[in-house]
């Protein structure tokens, strides 16, 4: 992993996982194991009327955290809409966690 990271740095490249983690760094801060919204997340939360997520079955834990940081769920507002089909989950190599989808599905039905 270190070799891969060094090669990316040498070539000034980033990959999909880097983008997710940069986004997370911009939006939230880990304080004592809890992710706290930064100013950027609060602004987006304010600006977004709705947050729509397609292919939700392929969401990973980092993406779920990002979605939670920018939606109004923590404020008790329902502005998050997700669609997906757990049988079509294909992104395990990107740490897709269909259990996130199934957990929400079970809690609403």
Beta strands, then each sheet from edge to edge (+ up, - down):
strand 1: 28-31
strand 2: 34-37
strand 3: 51-53
strand 4: 80-82
sheet 1: 1+ 2-
sheet 2: 3+ 4+
end
